[in-house]
């Protein structure tokens, strides 16, 4: 069914049903947006964790500044 045909069908319905359909469509769009944002955040977090993998060579305790120094050394050679 094309969009134009669907539009005509919806416009032939009583106003209350048209409003219900519009509300439902907006709800579905918002749910899709929220799901997309959550997936993007999860993907970014997994990329960050993956980026940290393999930095720490010792088994001892490591501080944030140790990790930062290792990253700077890896990236810039400091």
N, C-alpha and C positions, 0 to 999 in steps of 0.2 A: 504494500500500500504506500503510495507516495505521500509526501508531507502535505501537499495541497488537498488531497482527498481526505486525509486524516483531519486536517484543519476544518474542512467543510462538515465532516461528520460531527466533530466536537461542537462546532457552532450551531448545529441543528438541535443539540440537546438543551434541556432547560438550564437556565442560568446557574442554578444551585449546583447541578452536576458539572457544569463547566468550571465553576470555582473549585470544586472538589478535585477535579482532574488537574487543574493548575497547581493547587496546593500539593498534591501528590507528586507532580513532576518536579516542583521546586525541592521537595523533601528528598527525592531520589538524587537530584543534582548535588545537593549539599552533602548527602552521605557519600557520594562518589568523590567529592572534593576532599572530605575529611579522610577517607581511606587512602587517597593519593598522597596526601600530606603525611600521613602516618608511615606509608611505605617509603617515602622519600627520606624521612627522618631515620627510619630503621636502616635503610641502605647506607646513609651517610655514617651512622654509628658503626656499622659493620666494616665500612671502608677505613674508618679511623682505627678500630681495633686491629684490622688486618695490617695497617700501616705501622703499628707499634710492634707487631710480631717480629721476633728475631733481633731486636735491638739489644736486649739484655743477654749478655754472654755468661755472667757469673750466676752462681746460685745464691749469693748473699743478698741482703736488703739493698734496695735501690731507691733513691729519692727522685722526686719530680725533676729537680735540677740536674741530676745525673742523666736522666732520660733526655732532657732538653739539650744538654751538652753533647750527648752521643748523636742526637739528630743534627745539631749544627755542624758537628765534625763530619758527619756523613754527607751533609748537603754542601757545606762550604769548605771543608778541609781544615777547619780550625783545630 
